C-alpha cells in the first residue's frame, strides 16, 4: 500500500468494516437468530444450516431465494430495524473516519456502498457528524437480496450518481463479495484485511491493507 497513489476519482467505502463495526454492540448472531425466529412465527420451514447461521445477511439471502414476497418484506423490515438499533452502539473502525476526512480534504468525493440498509448507514453518519462528507450512500436494495454485493449494481449506481466512469473509482472493502463486486463493476479495489485469514484470501484485490491507517496516511 505504501506505493499506492490515489488519483482524483471518488473513494467508495463499504460500511461494516472500513467505517465501523456495525454489530459490535448488537451482535450479528443475535440478529440472525431473531430473523430465524420471525420465520418460525410465519411458519416457514427453515433448514438446520440456516437455523445455525450467525450472519443475518445470509439469512436474508436464503429468504430471498426460498420464501414468498410477503415473507421477504417482513424479514427485510425486521433486519432494517435491527440495523438501525445496532448503529447506536456501533464501534468506529480505527482511522475509518479519518480516511473520509482526509479524502475530502484532498478533493476526492467519498461515497458508501453497503449491503447494510441505507437508513442505518445514514443514521450512523449523522450521529458522527459525517453526513456532509459522504454522498452518495447506496445501501441494500429493499427486499431484493439478489441485488446486494457481489452484484456490481450498487457500485455502478454510485459511479453513475457521481457522474464518473467506474474505472475512476476505488472501493475499500473487507469481504470477498466486495472484491468480486468491484471486479465485476470495473473499479479499483483495496482489500481491508481486518482478520489474519483475509490477507491471503484477498489476493484478487489491487492492494491489501491490515489497517485503515495505511489508507488514511496515503490520502494525507
C-alpha positions, -999 to 999 in steps of 0.1 A, spaced: 0 0 0 30 23 5 34 26 -32 -2 32 -39 -11 67 -52 -47 78 -51 -60 96 -82 -86 123 -83 -116 99 -86 -141 90 -59 -134 68 -29 -161 43 -23 -163 26 11 -180 -5 23 -196 4 56 -194 -25 81 -157 -29 84 -140 1 68 -161 27 86 -173 9 117 -181 -24 133 -219 -22 129 -228 -51 152 -202 -46 180 -230 -38 205 -258 -57 190 -243 -90 177 -249 -102 142 -255 -137 155 -283 -124 178 -300 -106 148 -297 -138 127 -314 -158 154 -341 -131 156 -347 -133 119 -350 -171 121 -374 -167 150 -396 -145 127 -395 -172 101 -407 -197 127 -436 -173 136 -448 -172 100 -444 -209 96 -416 -210 71 -396 -243 72 -360 -233 80 -332 -258 73 -307 -265 100 -279 -248 82 -299 -216 81 -310 -220 117 -274 -222 128 -264 -192 106 -246 -164 125 -248 -139 96 -281 -121 92 -272 -112 56 -270 -150 49 -304 -155 64 -318 -127 43 -303 -141 11 -318 -175 19 -352 -160 24 -349 -141 -9 -343 -174 -27 -368 -196 -9 -397 -176 6 -428 -157 -6 -425 -120 -13 -445 -111 19 -420 -131 40 -390 -114 23 -406 -80 31 -412 -90 67 -376 -102 72 -362 -71 54 -382 -48 77 -371 -66 108 -335 -66 97 -336 -28 89 -350 -21 124 -322 -42 140 -295 -25 119 -309 9 129 -307 -1 166 -272 -16 161 -256 16 147 -264 33 180 -237 11 196 -215 6 166 -178 10 172 -159 32 148 -131 15 130 -97 30 139 -88 56 113 -120 48 93 -134 83 99 -100 98 92 -100 82 58 -132 100 50 -119 134 62 -85 130 45 -101 121 12 -125 151 14 -96 174 22 -77 160 -7 -106 167 -31 -118 131 -36 -156 125 -34 -165 99 -8 -194 75 -11 -206 44 8 -217 13 -10 -230 -12 15 -251 -43 20 -264 -27 51 -296 -6 48 -291 29 37 -312 42 67 -287 26 91 -257 40 73 -272 74 72 -281 73 109 -245 64 118 -230 92 96 -254 117 112 -245 107 147 -208 110 140 -210 143 120 -200 128 87 -232 132 67 -219 163 49 -188 145 38 -203 114 23 -225 112 -8 -240 91 -22 -250 64 3 -260 33 -16 -275 7 7 -291 -27 3 -319 -28 -23 -352 -31 -3 -364 -67 0 -343 -78 -30 -312 -95 -16 -301 -107 -50 -290 -71 -58 -266 -70 -28 -229 -72 -35 -213 -93 -51 -238 -80 -76 -220 -50 -91 -252 -29 -94 -247 -9 -61 -212 2 -72 -223 11 -107 -252 31 -92 -227 51 -71 -205 58 -101 -235 69 -121 -247 93 -94 -212 107 -91 -211 112 -128 -179 93 -134 -168 61 -152 -165 31 -128 -128 28 -135 -122 63 -119 -134 49 -86 -117 29 -59 -136 7 -34 -124 -2 0 -140 -34 12 -134 -61 38 -151 -91 22 -147 -114 -8 -181 -101 -20 -166 -66 -21 -137 -78 -42 -160 -98 -66 -184 -69 -70 -155 -44 -77 -140 -67 -103 -174 -71 -120 -180 -33 -119 -145 -24 -132 -135 -3 -102 -102 -5 -83 -103 -25 -51 -84 -22 -18 -90 -51 5 -92 -42 42 -79 -74 58 -92 -69 93 -88 -106 101 -55 -125 95 -70 -151 71 -81 -123 48 -46 -113 38 -42 -144 16 -79 -145 7 -78 -110 -8 -51 -118 -34 -75 -107 -61 -76 -72 -47 -54 -45 -63 -39 -37 -28 -45 -52 7 -41 -33 40 -45 -45 75 -53 -11 90 -73 18 77 -45 39 90 -25 29 59 -52 44 37 -56 75 58 -19 82 55 -19 76 18 -46 102 14 -30 127 38 
